[in-house]
């Protein structure tokens, strides 16, 4: 595992074993602003562009910020197209234990890749390794 970037809100890593860029949000996210949150998402998109064809893992187990109501529309317009251009293979969100919705991974409306919601790291790894 190689650390790519870090700030007070997150650590961004490259996991060669799962061919993934990982974003691990930190406890300090409870005090972040919408601008800081969007900067973090933009940073992940930039790393995906710098490493095309990767999986993405967003660890929200310690995430404390509540995004703005219009964040989904902003993400669809500004972030997902960058993920698509970077040829993201799969995207996973790692939730606290017991919080996964139990639905199978599927593409979001504007995404060219499936997104899954999981509550166990090993299940994410298995899904990424499954091709």
C-alpha positions in Angstrom: 0.0 0.0 0.0 1.4 3.4 -1.0 0.2 6.7 0.5 -0.5 9.1 -2.3 -1.8 12.2 -0.4 -3.0 13.2 3.1 -4.7 16.1 4.7 -6.5 16.6 8.0 -9.7 15.1 6.5 -8.4 12.1 4.6 -5.7 9.8 3.5 -5.5 8.7 -0.2 -3.7 5.4 -0.9 -2.9 3.2 -3.8 -3.5 -0.5 -3.0 -1.7 -2.6 -5.7 -3.2 -5.8 -4.3 -6.8 -4.7 -5.2 -5.9 -2.3 -8.0 -7.6 0.4 -6.1 -7.3 4.0 -5.0 -8.6 4.3 -1.5 -9.9 7.3 0.2 -10.2 7.0 4.0 -12.1 9.8 5.5 -11.0 10.9 9.1 -12.8 11.9 12.2 -12.1 15.6 11.4 -14.6 15.5 8.6 -17.2 16.3 11.3 -15.9 19.9 11.1 -15.4 20.2 7.3 -17.2 22.7 5.0 -19.0 21.8 1.8 -16.1 23.4 -0.1 -13.6 21.2 1.7 -15.7 18.1 1.1 -15.9 18.9 -2.6 -12.1 19.5 -2.7 -11.7 16.0 -1.3 -13.9 14.4 -3.9 -12.0 16.4 -6.6 -8.7 15.1 -5.3 -10.0 11.5 -5.6 -11.1 12.2 -9.1 -7.6 13.7 -9.9 -5.9 10.6 -8.5 -8.2 8.4 -10.6 -7.3 10.4 -13.7 -3.6 10.0 -12.8 -4.0 6.2 -12.4 -6.6 5.2 -15.1 -8.4 1.8 -15.0 -8.4 1.5 -11.2 -11.1 0.6 -8.7 -12.1 3.2 -6.1 -12.8 2.6 -2.4 -14.2 5.3 -0.2 -14.1 4.4 3.5 -16.8 6.4 5.3 -16.7 4.5 8.6 -15.4 7.6 10.4 -17.0 10.2 8.1 -18.8 12.9 10.1 -19.8 15.5 7.5 -23.3 15.8 6.2 -23.1 16.9 2.5 -25.3 19.7 1.2 -28.6 18.7 -0.4 -27.4 19.5 -3.9 -24.2 17.5 -3.5 -25.4 14.5 -5.5 -26.2 16.7 -8.5 -22.9 18.5 -8.2 -21.1 15.1 -8.0 -23.0 13.8 -11.0 -22.0 16.9 -13.1 -18.4 17.4 -11.8 -17.0 14.2 -10.5 -18.6 11.1 -12.1 -17.6 12.3 -15.7 -14.0 12.4 -14.5 -14.3 8.9 -13.0 -15.8 7.8 -16.4 -12.9 9.4 -18.3 -10.4 7.7 -15.9 -12.1 4.3 -16.8 -12.9 3.5 -13.2 -13.6 -0.2 -13.1 -15.6 -0.4 -9.8 -16.4 1.9 -6.9 -17.1 0.7 -3.4 -18.2 2.5 -0.3 -17.1 1.0 3.0 -19.8 1.6 5.7 -19.8 0.9 9.4 -20.5 -2.7 10.4 -24.2 -3.5 9.9 -24.9 -0.5 7.7 -24.6 -2.1 4.2 -28.0 -2.0 2.4 -27.7 -5.5 1.1 -28.3 -4.5 -2.5 -26.1 -5.8 -5.3 -23.6 -3.4 -6.9 -25.0 -1.5 -9.9 -24.1 1.5 -12.0 -25.3 4.8 -10.9 -27.3 6.9 -13.5 -24.3 8.8 -14.9 -21.6 6.2 -14.2 -20.0 3.7 -16.6 -19.0 1.5 -13.7 -20.9 -0.4 -10.8 -21.0 1.0 -7.3 -21.4 -1.2 -4.3 -22.0 -0.5 -0.6 -20.3 -2.8 1.8 -19.7 -3.1 5.6 -16.8 -5.6 5.5 -13.4 -4.7 3.9 -12.8 -8.4 2.9 -16.0 -8.4 0.9 -14.9 -5.2 -1.0 -11.5 -6.9 -1.7 -13.3 -10.0 -3.0 -15.5 -7.9 -5.2 -12.6 -6.0 -6.6 -10.6 -9.2 -7.3 -13.5 -10.9 -9.0 -12.7 -8.8 -12.1 
